[in-house]
């Protein structure tokens, strides 16, 4: 596990305890939002209103929970709040009822040892206020009005620390967040890749687009959209994940196929109807044969290794269309069952 940097002027042991043994997603969401936002703030703008906190927490949850259909836990209310927010602009305050207080608990473990549960929030509020100007302040203090959270104020020293060590702290946070999600989604694939929306096209997608454009240069009628069977020109090609990226969380070549921007947008994160499988086999077989003829033996082996390991098929049989179809069909079948159980939409057709 990643260890966070120490600091003589701050209680980094308390920080290291923030995300241990969490029962719901709220601590991960609150700390994730603060860590994401603090590098954008100047040192005179470290007060976060309750509305900002709530909106920020929901934004952290949105991609893994809604796009990737990951469960946040049986008692966690975040997904139901996100779903209700689609219907109404009003968002409940319930996710802020406890977490701004309890996230600070590791800073005051000694003082809270025998504290009755109903009084812990008030005790944390008072301790955070008292220690905020001390030599080793807590991460933030709270402003409360009539029992309702108004805002929190992050200490400037903690902003400096978190910004200066951002890469390490964010890696530590992501490890805890992924571990939390994986325990609640034991069958989900590549959870670490699904914590937030990817920001750019990957090398693998660009590589496959280049390959298909090269094939087109020798045969202008060789590349078709696998969902509509429409002939594609080089400028039309958009690379799609046959099993959506939000489900698989990887860019392996065997799961990539050519389509158009509009079809890619319509398909989104749905799983295609299995009638599209033959077209997937066709473009993959054409691609593999082209690469076998174009590459040195060593480079061909490197290109083929994802197919061999993921599809459980030998390199020689990759070049036999019927064997490739069998391997792809066997590889894809269990994913349709898992994806359905996770809430993904199946049987999408372009027509």
N, C-alpha and C positions, 0 to 999 in steps of 0.2 A: 504493500500500500504506500502511496505517496506521503511523505512527511513534510509538514509545512515548516517554513523558516522560523527560527526563534528570533526574539527581539527583547533586549534587556529592559526596555521601557514599556512593554506591553505584555499582557497575560496571554501569550500564544497557546498555553496549555488549555485555557478555557476555550479559545477559538477552535482548537483541535477537537473539542468535545461537542461542538454545536450540532453535528449531524450524526451522532452515534445513537443507535437503537431508536430510530424514529418510527412512530406508529402510523403516521400518515404523511402526505407529501408536503405539508404546509411549510415546515422548516426549510426543506430543499428549495421550495418556490420563493420564499422570502429572501433567503440568503443569495439564491441565484439571481434574483432581480437586483438586489443591492450591489452585488459584485459586478454585474453587467453595467449598472448605471453610474457607479462612483467614478470611473475614469472620465466620464463626460461632464462631471460637475466641477466647478471651482470650489475652493475651500470655504467660500462664504455662502454656498448654496447646498448645505448638507441636511436640510430639513425635508422630509418626505411626508406628505399628507397621507391620511388613511386611504383616500381615493387613489392616489398614486401607487401606494403599496398594493392595494387590491388589484388594480389594473395590471401592474407589473407582474404580480404572482400569476395571474391568469394567462398572461402572455407567455411566461416561461412554460406553463403547462400545455399550451394550446397545441404545439406541434406533436410532441409524443403522445398526448392523450387523444386528440381529435384526428389528426392526419394519420398517425401510425397506430391508432386504436390500442394503445397500451393502457392496461388497468392501473389506476393509482391506489388501489386498495378498496376493500369492501366498505369501510366506513367513511372513506374520503368523499367529500362533497364537491370537489373541484369540477369534475366532469359534468355533474348535474347543473352546476352553476353556469358553466360554459354553454351547455345546451340551452338553458333558459335564456341566456343572454342573446342567443340568436333570435329569440322571439320578442324580447323586451330590452330596452336600454337599462332598466333598473337591475342592479346586481346586489345580491345580499351581502351583508357585512360579516357573515358567520365565520369565514375563514380567517378573520382578524380577531376573533374573540379571545383566543389563547396564544397564538403563535408569537406575536411580538414580545410577549412576556417570557414565554417558555424558551425561546431561542437564547435568551440571556442567562438562563439558569446556571450553566456551567461557570459563570463568573462569580456566583454566590453560593456554591455548593455547601460550604461550611456553615454559612448563616442560615441556610434553609433546611438543615438536616432534620430537625424535628418539627418543622412548620406544618400546621394543619393544612390540608389540601385547599380548602375554600379561601385561605388567606394568602396563598402563595403569590398570586398576581399582584396584589397590593404591596406585598413585601418586596417583590422584584422591582416594582415601580419606584418605591422609596429608596431601595439600595442603589439602583441605577442613577437616580437623581443625586444622591449623596456622593457617589464615587466618580461622577462625571468629571469633576475638576481635580481628582486625585492624581497621584503619580502613575497609577496603572488603571486607567479608566475602562469601563465596559465598552462594547462596540458602539452602543448608542444609548440615549435616554428617551423616555416617553413623555408625551404631553397627553393628558387625559382630562375630559370634561364630563362630569356626571356619570362616571363609569364607562364612557365611550372613548376609544382611542381617537385622538385628533391628529397626531403626527408622531414621528420619531426624528431624532437629530443624531446623525452619525458623528462620532468624535473625529476631529481633524487628523489626529495621530493614526487612527485606524484607516482613514482614507489613504494617507501617505503609505502606510504599510501594505494595504491591499493593492494599490495601484503599482507600487514598486515591485511587488512579488506576484503580479497578476497571473502570469502563465502557470506558476507553480500552484497557487491557490485555486485557480480555475480547474487545473487538472485534478487536484485533490477533491474539489467540489463535484466534478463530473464523475469521478470514480464512485463517490458515495451515492450520487443520484442514480447512476447506472446500476449499482448494486441493489439499491432499493427497488428499482423498476424490474430488474431481472428476477428478484425473489417473488414478485407478484405476477410476473409473466414468464413462467419457466419455459414455455414453448416458443417464446418470441425470439426472432433471429437478430443478431447484431444490435443489441440494445444500445450499446455505446454510440453507434452511428445515428441513433434516432432521437438524441436529446434535443437537438435544435435543427432548424431547416438548413440544408446545405446552401452555401452562398454562391457557388459557381459550378460550371460544368467540369467534370473530372477528366483526367487524361484518358481513361478508358473509353468514355463516350466520344471524345474527339478522335481517338484512334479508330474506332469503328466507323465513324462518319467518313474519315479519310480513306479507309479501305473500300467502302462502298462507292465513293467517288472515283477511286482508281479502277474499280471493276466497270463502272459506267463508261469510263474513258475508252475502254476496249469494246464495250457492247452497250450501246445506248438504250437497249430495251431489256436490260438484265436486272434492274432493281425495281421492285414494286412495294408499295405499302402492304404490309401483311394483313391489315384489317379491311382494306377496301379493294385490294388487288390493282390499284391505280399505278400506272407507270410513273416513276419519279425521275426528275432531272436532278443534277448535282445540287443545285441551289435549294431544292425542295426538301432535302433529306433532314429529318429530325430524328434523333436516336431516342427510342422508347424502351422502358423496362417492361418486358412481357408480364412477368410478375412485378407489380409496382414496387418502386424503390422503398416506399413507406412500409411495405411488408418485409422485403428481403434485406434491405439495408446494405446492399452491395452493388457493384457495377461490373460483375463478371460477364464476360463476352457471351456466354451461352444464353443469357437471359436478355440480350439486347436485340433490337430489331428496328428496321427503318419504317418511318411513317411521315406524316406531314404535321406541321405545327397545329393545325385546327383539330386533327384527329387526336393528336397527343393531348391536347387540352380537354377534349370531350371524354377521353378515356380516363384521364386523371389517375386516381389511385384505385381504380376498379380492376378486377381480374377478368381477362377476356374469356368469352365462350370458347369451349374446347374445339369448336369447328375451325378456329384459327390456327390450330396446332400444325396442320400440314404446311401452311404458308411459313410458319416459324421454322419448321424443319427444312423447307426449301431454301430459305435465305441463309440459314446456318450452314447447310451442306455446301451451297455455292461459295460462301465465305471461306470455309475450311479448305475446300479444293483449291481455291485461288491462293490462299496463304501457303498451302503445301507446295504449290508450284513456284511461288515467288520467293520463299525464304530459304536460307541455309538450313541444314538439318538441326543445328543447335537452336536457331531462332524459332523454327517450327515447333520444336519440343517445348520451348518456353511459352509460345502462344497456345499450344494445345493443353498445357497442364491443368488449367482451370476446368476445361471440359472433362479431362480424364478423371480428375479427383471428384468433381461435383456430380458427374453423370455416371460414374463407375463404368467406364467404357475404355477399351484400349485405343491407342492412337490409330492403328490400322482400321479399326471398325468405325472410327469417326468419319471416315471417307466413304462408308457404305450408307446410303440414304435410309434403307430399311432399319439398319442397326441404330443409326442416330435417332430415328423416329421412336424406336422402342425405348431407347435410353431416356430421351426427353419426356416421353409419356410417363415412364415410371418415376422419373425425378419430380415431375410437376404434380402428379396426382395427390400425394399427401399434403402438399402445400394448399391445395384448394380446400381441404377439410380444415386445416389449421386456420387458414384465412377466414373461412366462414365463422368458425368459433370465436375469432377475434373481432368480428363485426365488419369485415370488408365486404363490399358488394361484388358478387360474382356474376358470370354469364353475360358480360358486356358485349354488345355487338355494335359495329359502326353504323349499320343500316337502321 
